[in-house]
């Protein structure tokens, strides 16, 4: 069934940019509201539970990274960051705080719209009722990943994963034994072409590894294959004690 109208909250203190972004998104069928203050944004995100949040990192009062950290345990919708083009560290920190994607400033409306639509498509797929079918749960020794429940466990304990981290873990484990290139991962998870510079996949891999019992310094479960991509090694996972 088609979603009625997606509700988007823009958290941005540059009023002109926020209004232009709202106008563009509303022209493409979204219901959009704006919040300029970081602390109030936390209250609104948790209280209103919008379908998606567009979050600027540079905010008065409470910055975007702090907003992301504050709401992540109480809001499971996608967060799309607005970040300074030159500041790679902002992008890495934002992803580590639980953001799902980012767009660099100055914002190109078509790029923003494409990212918003991709995140909402993924959310819609995640919210759809899960149908009972084989292949929904994968087990490798003490590691279990369930795509219907969108949960993972290590030795029976739940693993805390963001939505984007779960998607990446499921993609790797469901292709165990096959090296996936960054281009392949990008196309599958974000629906856009890899630009050769984006570090979001690498950041998520580095966050996933310790959560599933892998050694970040000498990984055996999710291996980096130089010049090719990433490989999930099922035998190494089954050998976890």
C-alpha positions as CSV (number, residue, x, y, z in Angstrom):
1,X,0.0,0.0,0.0
2,X,1.3,3.5,-0.9
3,X,2.4,5.6,2.0
4,X,0.1,8.6,2.5
5,X,2.5,11.6,2.7
6,X,6.0,11.3,4.1
7,X,6.7,13.8,6.9
8,X,10.2,15.3,6.9
9,X,11.7,17.6,9.6
10,X,14.5,19.9,8.5
11,X,16.8,20.9,11.3
12,X,18.6,23.9,9.9
13,X,19.3,27.4,11.3
14,X,20.0,29.0,7.9
15,X,16.4,30.1,7.4
16,X,16.8,30.8,3.7
17,X,18.3,27.5,2.9
18,X,15.7,25.7,5.1
19,X,12.8,27.5,3.3
20,X,14.3,26.7,-0.2
21,X,14.7,23.1,0.8
22,X,11.2,22.9,2.2
23,X,9.8,24.4,-1.0
24,X,11.6,22.0,-3.2
25,X,10.7,18.9,-1.1
26,X,7.0,20.0,-0.8
27,X,7.0,20.5,-4.6
28,X,7.9,16.8,-4.8
29,X,5.0,15.6,-2.6
30,X,6.5,15.7,1.0
31,X,5.1,17.3,4.1
32,X,7.9,19.4,5.5
33,X,8.5,21.3,8.8
34,X,11.5,23.3,10.0
35,X,13.3,23.6,13.3
36,X,16.3,25.9,13.8
37,X,17.3,25.1,17.4
38,X,19.1,21.9,18.3
39,X,17.6,21.4,21.7
40,X,14.1,21.9,20.4
41,X,14.9,19.6,17.5
42,X,15.6,16.7,20.0
43,X,12.1,17.2,21.6
44,X,10.4,17.4,18.2
45,X,12.1,14.4,16.7
46,X,11.3,12.2,19.7
47,X,7.8,13.7,20.1
48,X,6.7,13.9,16.5
49,X,8.6,10.9,15.1
50,X,8.9,12.3,11.5
51,X,9.5,9.8,8.7
52,X,12.9,11.3,8.0
53,X,15.1,14.0,9.5
54,X,17.4,16.3,7.5
55,X,19.9,17.4,10.1
56,X,22.5,20.2,9.7
57,X,25.6,19.7,11.8
58,X,26.2,23.3,12.6
59,X,23.4,24.4,14.9
60,X,23.1,27.0,17.7
61,X,22.7,25.6,21.2
62,X,23.0,21.9,20.5
63,X,25.0,20.9,17.4
64,X,23.9,18.2,14.9
65,X,26.2,15.5,16.2
66,X,24.7,16.0,19.7
67,X,21.2,16.0,18.4
68,X,21.9,12.7,16.5
69,X,23.4,11.1,19.6
70,X,20.5,12.3,21.8
71,X,17.7,11.0,19.6
72,X,19.2,7.7,18.3
73,X,17.9,5.5,21.1
74,X,14.4,7.0,20.8
75,X,14.0,7.5,17.0
76,X,14.5,4.8,14.5
77,X,13.8,6.7,11.3
78,X,16.5,7.8,8.9
79,X,18.7,10.8,9.6
80,X,20.2,12.5,6.6
81,X,23.1,14.9,7.6
82,X,24.0,18.1,6.0
83,X,27.8,18.5,6.2
84,X,30.5,20.9,5.1
85,X,32.0,19.5,1.8
86,X,35.6,19.8,2.9
87,X,35.2,18.3,6.4
88,X,35.6,14.5,6.0
89,X,35.7,14.2,9.8
90,X,32.2,15.6,10.2
91,X,30.9,12.9,7.9
92,X,32.7,10.1,9.8
93,X,31.6,11.5,13.2
94,X,28.0,11.8,12.0
95,X,27.9,8.2,10.7
96,X,29.4,7.1,14.0
97,X,26.6,8.9,15.9
98,X,24.0,7.0,13.9
99,X,23.2,9.1,10.9
100,X,22.1,7.0,7.9
101,X,23.5,9.2,5.0
102,X,24.9,12.6,4.3
103,X,24.7,15.3,1.7
104,X,27.5,17.9,1.3
105,X,26.9,21.6,1.3
106,X,26.2,23.5,-0.8
107,X,23.2,21.3,-1.2
108,X,22.2,20.3,-4.8
109,X,18.4,19.9,-4.6
110,X,18.3,16.9,-7.0
111,X,21.0,15.1,-5.0
112,X,19.1,15.7,-1.7
113,X,15.8,14.5,-3.2
114,X,17.5,11.3,-4.5
115,X,19.0,10.6,-1.1
116,X,15.7,11.3,0.7
117,X,13.8,9.0,-1.7
118,X,16.4,6.2,-1.3
119,X,16.2,6.4,2.5
120,X,12.4,6.4,2.5
121,X,12.2,3.5,0.1
122,X,14.5,1.6,2.5
123,X,12.3,2.5,5.4
124,X,9.2,1.5,3.6
125,X,10.7,-1.9,2.8
126,X,11.8,-2.3,6.4
127,X,8.3,-1.4,7.7
128,X,6.5,-3.8,5.3
129,X,5.1,-6.9,7.1
130,X,7.7,-9.7,6.9
131,X,6.6,-12.8,5.1
132,X,7.6,-16.2,6.4
133,X,10.2,-17.6,4.0
134,X,13.5,-19.5,4.1
135,X,16.6,-17.4,4.1
136,X,15.3,-14.8,6.5
137,X,17.7,-15.9,9.3
138,X,21.4,-16.7,8.9
139,X,23.5,-18.4,11.6
140,X,27.3,-18.6,11.8
141,X,28.3,-20.2,15.0
142,X,27.3,-17.8,17.8
143,X,26.3,-15.1,15.4
144,X,22.7,-14.9,14.1
145,X,21.2,-12.3,11.8
146,X,17.4,-12.2,11.2
147,X,16.3,-10.0,8.2
148,X,12.6,-10.3,9.0
149,X,13.1,-9.0,12.6
150,X,16.0,-6.8,11.5
151,X,17.9,-8.0,14.6
152,X,21.2,-9.7,15.2
153,X,22.6,-11.6,18.2
154,X,26.0,-12.7,19.3
155,X,26.0,-15.6,21.8
156,X,22.4,-14.8,22.5
157,X,22.9,-11.2,23.3
158,X,21.3,-8.6,21.0
159,X,23.7,-6.5,18.9
160,X,22.9,-2.8,18.8
161,X,23.0,-1.8,15.1
162,X,21.7,1.3,13.3
163,X,19.4,0.6,10.3
164,X,22.2,1.3,7.9
165,X,24.6,-1.0,9.8
166,X,22.1,-3.8,9.8
167,X,21.5,-3.5,6.0
168,X,25.3,-3.7,5.4
169,X,25.8,-6.6,7.8
170,X,22.9,-8.5,6.1
171,X,24.3,-7.8,2.6
172,X,27.7,-9.1,3.6
173,X,26.5,-12.2,5.5
174,X,23.9,-13.2,2.8
175,X,26.8,-13.1,0.3
176,X,29.2,-15.0,2.6
177,X,32.3,-16.2,0.7
178,X,31.9,-13.6,-2.1
179,X,33.9,-10.4,-2.2
180,X,31.6,-7.4,-2.7
181,X,33.1,-4.3,-4.2
182,X,32.3,-0.8,-2.8
183,X,30.5,-0.1,-6.1
184,X,28.3,-3.1,-5.5
185,X,27.6,-2.3,-1.9
186,X,26.9,1.3,-2.7
187,X,24.4,0.5,-5.5
188,X,22.7,-2.1,-3.4
189,X,22.3,0.0,-0.2
190,X,22.1,3.5,-1.4
191,X,20.9,3.3,-5.0
192,X,23.5,5.7,-6.2
193,X,26.8,5.3,-8.0
194,X,30.0,5.1,-5.9
195,X,32.1,8.3,-6.4
196,X,35.4,6.8,-5.4
197,X,35.7,9.0,-2.3
198,X,32.7,8.3,0.0
199,X,33.8,6.7,3.3
200,X,30.5,5.8,4.7
201,X,30.9,2.1,3.9
202,X,34.3,1.9,5.6
203,X,33.1,3.7,8.7
204,X,30.2,1.3,9.0
205,X,32.4,-1.7,8.5
206,X,34.7,-0.4,11.3
207,X,31.7,0.0,13.6
208,X,30.2,-3.4,12.8
209,X,33.4,-5.5,13.3
210,X,33.7,-5.2,17.1
211,X,29.9,-5.6,17.5
212,X,30.0,-9.0,15.9
213,X,33.1,-10.2,17.7
214,X,35.6,-9.4,15.0
215,X,39.0,-8.0,15.8
216,X,39.2,-4.4,14.4
217,X,43.0,-4.5,14.2
218,X,43.2,-8.0,12.6
219,X,39.7,-8.7,11.2
220,X,38.9,-12.3,10.3
221,X,35.1,-12.2,9.9
222,X,34.8,-9.1,7.6
223,X,38.0,-9.0,5.6
224,X,39.2,-6.1,3.5
225,X,40.3,-7.4,0.1
226,X,42.7,-4.8,-1.1
227,X,41.6,-3.2,-4.4
228,X,38.4,-5.3,-4.5
229,X,36.1,-4.7,-1.5
230,X,34.9,-6.6,1.5
231,X,34.4,-10.3,2.2
232,X,32.4,-12.0,5.0
233,X,34.2,-15.3,6.0
234,X,31.6,-17.7,7.3
235,X,34.1,-20.2,8.6
236,X,35.8,-17.6,10.8
237,X,32.4,-16.6,12.3
238,X,31.5,-20.2,13.1
239,X,34.9,-20.6,14.8
240,X,34.1,-17.8,17.3
241,X,34.2,-19.0,20.8
